[in-house]
Structures are given as structure tokens and as C-alpha cells.
Amino acid sequence: MQQMIGTLLIVKKKVRLSTRVMLNCAYFNPLPSRWEPIIEKFGLEFDLISSENPKLSIMISMDENFESLNFNVSEEMVCFEHF
């Protein structure tokens, strides 16, 4: 997880939690001796709304600054014969 920003709003018996998460994932490739991305930088937004009754609303969406989620899979990442 690269960054997480959130807000919590409580008014009377209503709760709203909004969070934006930026994440990425990399693995160490020993052949070129460097870190390589598996998941390139990507953002998600979480919105959780709770009211007086037991109804709970959860929405997960892609951050508006990103158009796609990029996964990178290479032969070196999945093949362990060279070790």
C-alpha cells in the first residue's frame, strides 16, 4: 500500500467512512537484480455508509485518476528453474 487517505463523518446515528487507497506491488527479479512491478500504481475508493436501521451501503470504485488496472506477469516471475 503506497498511500491511504480517509475521512470519518458521524452525524446523529449515521456514519460515513470514505477512503482512497493507492497501491502497487513488485517482486525482486534476481537475474537483472532489480524490483519489477506486478501491479502498477493503482487507486481505489471505498465508501461505507451506515444509518439508523441495520442497512449498510458499501461502494468500491476505481480512483478517477486511473483508467485501468495493469498486471505484469513475466516468465521470470512464474518460472523458478533458474534458481
PEZIMO-V551703 format. One record per backbone hydrogen bond with DSSP energy under -1.0 kcal/mol. NH is the residue of the N-H (numbers start at 1). CO is the residue of the C=O. Records with the same first field share a line. If there is no record, write none. Layout:
NH: CO ; CO
//
This chain:
2: 22
3: 22
5: 20
7: 18
9: 16
11: 14
14: 11
15: 50
16: 9
17: 48
18: 7
19: 46
20: 5
21: 44
22: 3
23: 42
25: 39
27: 36
29: 34
34: 29
36: 27
38: 25
39: 25
40: 70
42: 23
44: 21
45: 61
46: 19
47: 59
48: 17
49: 57
50: 15
51: 55
57: 49
59: 47
61: 45
63: 43
66: 63
72: 38
78: 74
79: 75
83: 80
//
